[in-house]
Amino acid sequence: MHDFQYKEGTLHCEAVPLEKIAREVGTPFYCYSQHTLVRHYKVYEEAFKDVKSLVCFAVKSNSNIGVLHELVKAGAGCDIVSGGELFRALKAGCDPRKIVYAGVGKTEEEIEFALKSGVLMFNAESSQELFAIDVVAGRMGKKAGVALRVNPDVDPQTHPYISTGLKKNKFGISIDAAVEEYQLASKMKNLEIIGVHQHIGSQITQVRPFVDAVERLLAFVDKLRAVDIHIKYIDIGGGLGITYKDEAPPLPSELAKEIVPMLKKHDCTIIFEPGRNIVGNAGVLVTRVVYTKMNEGKTFYIVDAGMNDLVRPTLYQAHQAIQPIDQAAMGRTKLEVDVVGPICESGDFLAKDRVVPEFKKGELMAVMSAGAYGFTMASNYNSRRRVAEVLVMGDKYHTVRQRETWDDLIRGEKVAS
Ligand SMILES: *Cc1c(COP(=O)(O)O)cnc(C)c1O
């Protein structure tokens, strides 16, 4: 459930009509519901209350500091994958002791920044990275908390671009070779080996892959114990899917029912890194129909948002539901259309061959489930200004990111003199 519902004939976010925001902020814009966000976070807390747990929101899914701040206030930590995300997490007020840092290519500069900030742990992905963290920590006179990201070789049965836990993926260290890596790491003077990490993929809609992965991970933790390496944190990553169309992913509580009994046997703190599951259905992209046209019997709705604003449909062949803001339009004749942006690419679409009620020029449309991997993947391609982001709280809304200006487009540029 989310807080985007029709009231008095028009689509609202909580108690605010999206049409009002469109009038005042302009289109396109992303709109997030604070209530949905926080409720989704609380569902995790509740589901895993029988084990020591920490929910680290995956910042890459939505990194607006206004959004992060609401989750942080509710108690969340952050899962980051770059120095830039660390900067954002800290700006949003996140306690560095609740930050976990993953990513296959951490630079020395980023490692130094993370150590200076005092993050809880690095989720290291290779032996060279362990070595680099050890060197930087030594230079700074610090001890770095480290988990190794192991690759359990589980097929999450999702889109290949968002599968990350298979042998052929670039992520982590093969679970078979990992004991040896831990032994090497435990001899490094400036590292404190405190955890184990995995993240098998995204938009996972079944419990099975999680259960399989956790099973393998726990067997691995036992192997570590056998060689006298004792860890405190088991980080099982993110990846739980959401409903875009008719998927029926398990609820966090259903996932918990399966894996909490497994986890209870180990006296460790369990870390989760949900992104999409918390923020995906807490956001929509609102866009306006600029033109409608027919070509060779095919209908196109040309809207003011494009693939630079929301790339998921193009990049992952992702389905995002299209809804009129005006509820009365729902009753119109339905027809099959392409909803396309203004960008000079045939791949520039938000929906393809989609059956929607008829829209007219100038009308507003909501692209649903756009809160995760929406704005964070936006670009300035075609020199389009990135759109505004709005956070609704009850009957008020806050612009948590202004629409970019023309000047923003050329910031830092100059002609050679
Ligand atoms: C992307 C990512 C996540 C979040 O994935 P979701 O599918 O959005 O839950 C969590 N952990 C790591 C390491 C990631 O790379």
The ligand as an SDF file (V2000), in Angstrom:
LIG
                    3D

 15 15  0  0  0  0  0  0  0  0999 V2000
   21.8000   -1.9030   -4.9280 C   0  0  0  0  0  0  0  0  0  0  0  0
   22.2170   -2.4600   -3.6440 C   0  0  0  0  0  0  0  0  0  0  0  0
   21.2780   -2.6190   -2.5960 C   0  0  0  0  0  0  0  0  0  0  0  0
   19.8200   -2.2700   -2.7320 C   0  0  0  0  0  0  0  0  0  0  0  0
   19.1270   -3.0350   -3.6490 O   0  0  0  0  0  0  0  0  0  0  0  0
   17.5310   -2.9410   -3.7190 P   0  0  0  0  0  0  0  0  0  0  0  0
   17.1530   -3.8950   -4.7530 O   0  0  0  0  0  0  0  0  0  0  0  0
   17.1900   -1.5360   -4.0860 O   0  0  0  0  0  0  0  0  0  0  0  0
   17.0010   -3.3000   -2.3760 O   0  0  0  0  0  0  0  0  0  0  0  0
   21.7300   -3.1220   -1.4030 C   0  0  0  0  0  0  0  0  0  0  0  0
   23.0350   -3.4560   -1.2220 N   0  0  0  0  0  0  0  0  0  0  0  0
   23.9500   -3.3110   -2.1990 C   0  0  0  0  0  0  0  0  0  0  0  0
   25.3520   -3.6860   -1.9260 C   0  0  0  0  0  0  0  0  0  0  0  0
   23.5820   -2.8200   -3.4310 C   0  0  0  0  0  0  0  0  0  0  0  0
   24.4890   -2.6880   -4.3910 O   0  0  0  0  0  0  0  0  0  0  0  0
  1  2  1  0
  2  3  1  0
  2 14  2  0
  3  4  1  0
  3 10  2  0
  4  5  1  0
  5  6  1  0
  6  7  2  0
  6  8  1  0
  6  9  1  0
 10 11  1  0
 11 12  2  0
 12 13  1  0
 12 14  1  0
 14 15  1  0
M  END
$$$$
